[in-house]
Amino acid sequence: MVSEARRIPERPPQLLRFDRRSGELELAIPMPAEWQPAPGRGLDSNRGPESLTLLLRQGKPAVLLMAAESALLQDPPDMVRVLG
């Protein structure tokens, strides 16, 4: 699960992993610095990562791919970043 940016330090954008049975948080991974809220930079409010998929390739490590819903504030409007 990915939390969406609220552009406040108390709720930064993160990749979250929860236990399926208990619902308890197991792991919280901060998004890269470019995605963190700062003046004129980062994810816009409610424009966080929208897609998440596991890429499996024979003989290579699995990669988790994630894309933002829209461009980061510092990027051109037609650019969408993908993390892998």
C-alpha positions in Angstrom: 0.0 0.0 0.0 1.2 3.5 -0.7 0.3 6.5 1.4 -0.5 9.7 -0.6 1.3 12.9 0.2 -0.6 15.4 2.4 2.3 17.8 2.1 2.8 17.9 5.9 5.8 16.5 7.7 3.5 14.3 10.0 2.2 12.3 7.0 5.0 12.0 4.4 4.5 9.7 1.3 5.6 6.2 2.1 5.4 2.6 0.8 3.6 0.6 3.5 3.5 -3.1 4.2 0.8 -4.6 6.4 0.3 -8.0 7.8 -2.6 -9.6 6.0 -4.1 -11.3 9.0 -3.6 -8.7 11.8 -3.6 -5.5 9.7 -0.6 -4.3 11.6 2.0 -2.2 9.9 5.1 -4.3 9.2 7.3 -1.9 7.2 7.2 1.8 6.2 9.7 2.8 3.4 10.0 6.6 2.8 9.7 7.7 -0.8 12.8 9.2 -2.4 13.8 12.8 -1.6 12.4 14.0 -5.0 9.0 12.8 -4.0 9.0 14.3 -0.5 7.1 17.6 0.1 9.3 20.8 -0.1 8.5 24.3 -1.5 7.8 23.7 -5.2 8.9 20.1 -5.1 7.6 16.6 -4.4 4.2 15.1 -4.8 1.2 17.4 -4.8 -1.5 16.8 -2.3 -3.6 13.7 -3.2 -1.5 13.0 -6.3 0.6 10.2 -4.8 1.6 6.9 -6.3 -1.4 5.4 -8.1 0.0 2.1 -9.5 2.1 -0.6 -8.0 3.2 -3.9 -9.6 5.7 -6.6 -9.1 7.9 -7.2 -12.1 9.2 -10.8 -12.3 11.9 -11.7 -14.8 13.6 -15.1 -15.2 17.0 -15.1 -13.7 16.8 -11.5 -12.4 15.7 -10.1 -9.0 12.1 -9.1 -8.6 11.4 -5.4 -8.9 8.6 -3.4 -7.5 7.4 -0.7 -9.9 5.5 2.3 -8.8 4.2 5.4 -10.7 2.8 8.7 -9.4 -0.7 9.8 -10.3 0.7 13.0 -11.9 3.9 14.8 -12.4 5.9 15.9 -9.4 5.7 19.6 -8.7 9.3 20.1 -10.1 8.7 18.1 -13.3 7.0 19.1 -16.6 3.2 18.5 -16.5 3.4 15.7 -19.0 6.1 13.7 -17.1 5.2 10.9 -14.8 8.0 9.3 -12.7 8.3 5.5 -12.3 10.3 4.0 -9.4 11.8 0.6 -9.8 
